[in-house]
C-alpha cells in the first residue's frame, strides 16, 4: 500500500499467474513459478509518496523474492525485494 499521506486510490489491478491456470498447475522443474501483477494508483498528493508497503511475504509463505519495476515521474527503476523486507522506497 502507498503512504497514507499521499492519499492514493487503486485505479487498476491486473494479476497473471500462468501456474494457477489449467492445465498448467505445476511449477517448472526448478520449482520456479511466475506471478505477474500490475497495479496503478492515482494519488491526490503524489509529492507525499515515498514508499510502498507489500504484504505478499506475509500472505504467501513460500515466496522468496519479488522483482519490482517502478515507472514514475523520475523515470524507471528496478529492484529485488527479499524476505523479510516489505517496503519499496520510491525515488523523489
PATORTI-900150 format. One record per residue: x, y, z of N, C-alpha, C in turn; residue in one letter. Coordinates in nm, 4 decimals, m for minus. Layout:
<dolos>
<dolo <X; Y; Z>; <X; Y; Z>; <X; Y; Z>; "a">
...
</dolos>
This chain:
<dolos>
<dolo <0.0833; m0.1173; 0.0000>; <0.0000; 0.0000; 0.0000>; <0.0887; 0.1249; 0.0000>; "x">
<dolo <0.0438; 0.2275; m0.0693>; <0.1186; 0.3540; m0.0709>; <0.1099; 0.4261; 0.0640>; "x">
<dolo <0.2021; 0.5199; 0.0862>; <0.1979; 0.6033; 0.2059>; <0.0597; 0.6672; 0.2203>; "x">
<dolo <0.0026; 0.6638; 0.3377>; <m0.1307; 0.7208; 0.3607>; <m0.1332; 0.8706; 0.3311>; "x">
<dolo <m0.0231; 0.9390; 0.3584>; <m0.0177; 1.0843; 0.3370>; <m0.0358; 1.1226; 0.1900>; "x">
<dolo <m0.0070; 1.0313; 0.0990>; <m0.0199; 1.0599; m0.0444>; <m0.1647; 1.0524; m0.0923>; "x">
<dolo <m0.2532; 0.9989; m0.0097>; <m0.3958; 0.9881; m0.0417>; <m0.4184; 0.9218; m0.1783>; "x">
<dolo <m0.3695; 0.8005; m0.1915>; <m0.3787; 0.7257; m0.3171>; <m0.4985; 0.6323; m0.3177>; "x">
<dolo <m0.5508; 0.6097; m0.4370>; <m0.6555; 0.5097; m0.4542>; <m0.6157; 0.4194; m0.5704>; "x">
<dolo <m0.6499; 0.2933; m0.5574>; <m0.6185; 0.1953; m0.6605>; <m0.7057; 0.2212; m0.7820>; "x">
<dolo <m0.6437; 0.2431; m0.8966>; <m0.7181; 0.2689; m1.0193>; <m0.7331; 0.1425; m1.1024>; "x">
<dolo <m0.6299; 0.0580; m1.1035>; <m0.6344; m0.0623; m1.1854>; <m0.5420; m0.1677; m1.1255>; "x">
<dolo <m0.5839; m0.2936; m1.1325>; <m0.5012; m0.4051; m1.0882>; <m0.5173; m0.5195; m1.1862>; "x">
<dolo <m0.4062; m0.5828; m1.2209>; <m0.4088; m0.6985; m1.3101>; <m0.3070; m0.7995; m1.2591>; "x">
<dolo <m0.3507; m0.9234; m1.2410>; <m0.2631; m1.0296; m1.1931>; <m0.2667; m1.1439; m1.2938>; "x">
<dolo <m0.1474; m1.1896; m1.3327>; <m0.1355; m1.3023; m1.4244>; <m0.0497; m1.4086; m1.3570>; "x">
<dolo <m0.1054; m1.5268; m1.3436>; <m0.0336; m1.6368; m1.2799>; <m0.0560; m1.7639; m1.3617>; "x">
<dolo <0.0222; m1.7822; m1.4682>; <0.0033; m1.8996; m1.5529>; <0.0091; m2.0313; m1.4760>; "x">
<dolo <0.0873; m2.0372; m1.3697>; <0.0994; m2.1608; m1.2926>; <m0.0339; m2.1997; m1.2273>; "x">
<dolo <m0.1228; m2.1036; m1.2081>; <m0.2526; m2.1318; m1.1464>; <m0.3627; m2.1617; m1.2472>; "x">
<dolo <m0.3323; m2.1436; m1.3760>; <m0.4328; m2.1664; m1.4797>; <m0.4281; m2.3104; m1.5277>; "x">
<dolo <m0.5418; m2.3684; m1.5528>; <m0.5489; m2.5058; m1.6062>; <m0.5012; m2.5048; m1.7495>; "x">
<dolo <m0.4340; m2.6055; m1.7991>; <m0.3916; m2.7254; m1.7269>; <m0.2536; m2.7137; m1.6638>; "x">
<dolo <m0.1886; m2.5988; m1.6739>; <m0.0511; m2.5826; m1.6247>; <m0.0497; m2.5524; m1.4759>; "x">
<dolo <m0.0827; m2.6500; m1.3927>; <m0.0886; m2.6278; m1.2484>; <0.0385; m2.6723; m1.1773>; "x">
<dolo <0.1444; m2.6940; m1.2509>; <0.2695; m2.7336; m1.1876>; <0.3766; m2.6313; m1.2193>; "x">
<dolo <0.4686; m2.6151; m1.1282>; <0.5795; m2.5230; m1.1484>; <0.6831; m2.5875; m1.2390>; "x">
<dolo <0.7751; m2.5086; m1.2864>; <0.8843; m2.5603; m1.3675>; <0.9661; m2.6579; m1.2846>; "x">
<dolo <1.0499; m2.7373; m1.3521>; <1.1291; m2.8388; m1.2826>; <1.2175; m2.7812; m1.1731>; "x">
<dolo <1.2579; m2.6551; m1.1870>; <1.3433; m2.5938; m1.0852>; <1.2633; m2.5364; m0.9684>; "x">
<dolo <1.1307; m2.5550; m0.9696>; <1.0463; m2.5044; m0.8625>; <1.0083; m2.3595; m0.8794>; "x">
<dolo <1.0489; m2.2995; m0.9889>; <1.0235; m2.1581; m1.0169>; <0.8870; m2.1409; m1.0827>; "x">
<dolo <0.8131; m2.0430; m1.0376>; <0.6837; m2.0112; m1.0984>; <0.6658; m1.8605; m1.0949>; "x">
<dolo <0.6195; m1.8035; m1.2056>; <0.6000; m1.6589; m1.2132>; <0.4573; m1.6199; m1.1788>; "x">
<dolo <0.4463; m1.5067; m1.1147>; <0.3197; m1.4394; m1.0922>; <0.3475; m1.2936; m1.1247>; "x">
<dolo <0.2792; m1.2401; m1.2246>; <0.2979; m1.1006; m1.2647>; <0.1782; m1.0202; m1.2199>; "x">
<dolo <0.2041; m0.9071; m1.1557>; <0.0965; m0.8206; m1.1090>; <0.1299; m0.6756; m1.1433>; "x">
<dolo <0.0319; m0.6053; m1.1965>; <0.0459; m0.4635; m1.2276>; <m0.0598; m0.3875; m1.1490>; "x">
<dolo <m0.0164; m0.2831; m1.0783>; <m0.1075; m0.2007; m1.0006>; <m0.0879; m0.0553; m1.0415>; "x">
<dolo <m0.1978; 0.0152; m1.0630>; <m0.1932; 0.1574; m1.0970>; <m0.2702; 0.2341; m0.9910>; "x">
<dolo <m0.2039; 0.3338; m0.9320>; <m0.2653; 0.4163; m0.8291>; <m0.2782; 0.5599; m0.8787>; "x">
<dolo <m0.3807; 0.6281; m0.8337>; <m0.3953; 0.7720; m0.8539>; <m0.3822; 0.8357; m0.7162>; "x">
<dolo <m0.2922; 0.9346; m0.7049>; <m0.2645; 0.9953; m0.5748>; <m0.2986; 1.1442; m0.5757>; "x">
<dolo <m0.3734; 1.1879; m0.4747>; <m0.4101; 1.3290; m0.4613>; <m0.2888; 1.4132; m0.4232>; "x">
<dolo <m0.1951; 1.3540; m0.3482>; <m0.0756; 1.4257; m0.3027>; <0.0492; 1.3437; m0.3380>; "x">
<dolo <0.0807; 1.3312; m0.4673>; <0.1917; 1.2439; m0.5081>; <0.3268; 1.2841; m0.4496>; "x">
<dolo <0.3455; 1.4091; m0.4151>; <0.4723; 1.4521; m0.3554>; <0.4960; 1.3856; m0.2195>; "x">
<dolo <0.3903; 1.3369; m0.1566>; <0.3999; 1.2709; m0.0261>; <0.4281; 1.1208; m0.0370>; "x">
<dolo <0.4345; 1.0703; m0.1586>; <0.4543; 0.9267; m0.1806>; <0.6033; 0.8952; m0.1780>; "x">
<dolo <0.6475; 0.8274; m0.0749>; <0.7892; 0.7948; m0.0609>; <0.8177; 0.6463; m0.0613>; "x">
<dolo <0.7143; 0.5650; m0.0338>; <0.7369; 0.4211; m0.0296>; <0.6058; 0.3450; m0.0499>; "x">
<dolo <0.6215; 0.2174; m0.0789>; <0.5084; 0.1253; m0.0900>; <0.5349; 0.0090; 0.0039>; "x">
<dolo <0.4343; m0.0315; 0.0781>; <0.4441; m0.1476; 0.1670>; <0.3775; m0.2666; 0.0991>; "x">
<dolo <0.4477; m0.3794; 0.0955>; <0.3932; m0.5013; 0.0363>; <0.3700; m0.6054; 0.1447>; "x">
<dolo <0.2579; m0.6719; 0.1387>; <0.2270; m0.7770; 0.2349>; <0.2340; m0.9159; 0.1741>; "x">
<dolo <0.2943; m0.9280; 0.0567>; <0.2959; m1.0571; m0.0126>; <0.3716; m1.1649; 0.0632>; "x">
<dolo <0.4806; m1.1282; 0.1304>; <0.5562; m1.2290; 0.2052>; <0.4749; m1.2828; 0.3231>; "x">
<dolo <0.3870; m1.2007; 0.3794>; <0.3009; m1.2458; 0.4885>; <0.1942; m1.3421; 0.4375>; "x">
<dolo <0.1417; m1.3117; 0.3209>; <0.0330; m1.3917; 0.2636>; <0.0830; m1.5216; 0.2013>; "x">
<dolo <0.1956; m1.5140; 0.1319>; <0.2499; m1.6298; 0.0602>; <0.3824; m1.6703; 0.1247>; "x">
<dolo <0.3766; m1.7655; 0.2151>; <0.4913; m1.8062; 0.2964>; <0.6064; m1.8647; 0.2140>; "x">
<dolo <0.5769; m1.9248; 0.0995>; <0.6823; m1.9856; 0.0177>; <0.7484; m1.8861; m0.0778>; "x">
<dolo <0.6957; m1.7677; m0.0854>; <0.7515; m1.6639; m0.1717>; <0.8864; m1.6202; m0.1167>; "x">
<dolo <0.9873; m1.6199; m0.2025>; <1.1222; m1.5876; m0.1574>; <1.1698; m1.4515; m0.2053>; "x">
<dolo <1.1232; m1.4093; m0.3231>; <1.1763; m1.2890; m0.3844>; <1.0689; m1.2225; m0.4698>; "x">
<dolo <1.0731; m1.0897; m0.4731>; <0.9838; m1.0123; m0.5588>; <1.0709; m0.9187; m0.6424>; "x">
<dolo <1.0617; m0.9323; m0.7743>; <1.1309; m0.8406; m0.8650>; <1.0351; m0.7263; m0.8942>; "x">
<dolo <1.0769; m0.6049; m0.8619>; <0.9896; m0.4875; m0.8703>; <1.0391; m0.3946; m0.9808>; "x">
<dolo <0.9463; m0.3471; m1.0633>; <0.9756; m0.2452; m1.1636>; <0.8830; m0.1280; m1.1362>; "x">
<dolo <0.9411; m0.0088; m1.1258>; <0.8651; 0.1115; m1.0942>; <0.8796; 0.2103; m1.2088>; "x">
<dolo <0.7679; 0.2674; m1.2528>; <0.7687; 0.3745; m1.3522>; <0.7034; 0.4957; m1.2876>; "x">
<dolo <0.7757; 0.6065; m1.2823>; <0.7236; 0.7264; m1.2183>; <0.7809; 0.8511; m1.2828>; "x">
<dolo <0.7531; 0.9673; m1.2255>; <0.7984; 1.0935; m1.2840>; <0.9506; 1.1056; m1.2932>; "x">
<dolo <1.0232; 1.0360; m1.2075>; <1.1695; 1.0410; m1.2087>; <1.2300; 0.9365; m1.3009>; "x">
<dolo <1.1462; 0.8632; m1.3748>; <1.1947; 0.7595; m1.4650>; <1.1576; 0.6216; m1.4155>; "x">
<dolo <1.2301; 0.5229; m1.4655>; <1.2018; 0.3843; m1.4306>; <1.3150; 0.3290; m1.3451>; "x">
<dolo <1.2793; 0.2336; m1.2598>; <1.3802; 0.1672; m1.1778>; <1.3376; 0.0230; m1.1557>; "x">
<dolo <1.4352; m0.0577; m1.1185>; <1.4103; m0.1992; m1.0924>; <1.4856; m0.2372; m0.9663>; "x">
<dolo <1.4227; m0.3186; m0.8818>; <1.4879; m0.3672; m0.7614>; <1.4317; m0.5031; m0.7248>; "x">
<dolo <1.5032; m0.5715; m0.6394>; <1.4595; m0.7020; m0.5904>; <1.4339; m0.6909; m0.4414>; "x">
<dolo <1.3174; m0.7369; m0.4015>; <1.2782; m0.7367; m0.2608>; <1.2859; m0.8809; m0.2118>; "x">
<dolo <1.3600; m0.9051; m0.1046>; <1.3745; m1.0393; m0.0492>; <1.3318; m1.0387; 0.0964>; "x">
<dolo <1.2820; m1.1530; 0.1416>; <1.2412; m1.1679; 0.2807>; <1.3483; m1.1200; 0.3755>; "x">
<dolo <1.3212; m1.0511; 0.4797>; <1.1926; m1.0109; 0.5350>; <1.1496; m0.8705; 0.4922>; "x">
<dolo <1.2197; m0.8106; 0.3953>; <1.1868; m0.6745; 0.3519>; <1.0414; m0.6658; 0.3060>; "x">
<dolo <0.9774; m0.5539; 0.3309>; <0.8372; m0.5336; 0.2922>; <0.8141; m0.3999; 0.2249>; "x">
<dolo <0.9148; m0.3143; 0.2207>; <0.8952; m0.1777; 0.1762>; <0.9813; m0.1466; 0.0541>; "x">
<dolo <0.9218; m0.0729; m0.0391>; <0.9916; m0.0251; m0.1575>; <1.0050; 0.1250; m0.1456>; "x">
<dolo <1.1267; 0.1748; m0.1440>; <1.1495; 0.3190; m0.1398>; <1.1408; 0.3729; m0.2816>; "x">
<dolo <1.0679; 0.4807; m0.2990>; <1.0500; 0.5408; m0.4305>; <1.1409; 0.6616; m0.4465>; "x">
<dolo <1.1939; 0.6807; m0.5675>; <1.2829; 0.7942; m0.5964>; <1.2022; 0.9238; m0.5904>; "x">
<dolo <1.2632; 1.0282; m0.5433>; <1.1986; 1.1602; m0.5360>; <1.2566; 1.2503; m0.6409>; "x">
</dolos>
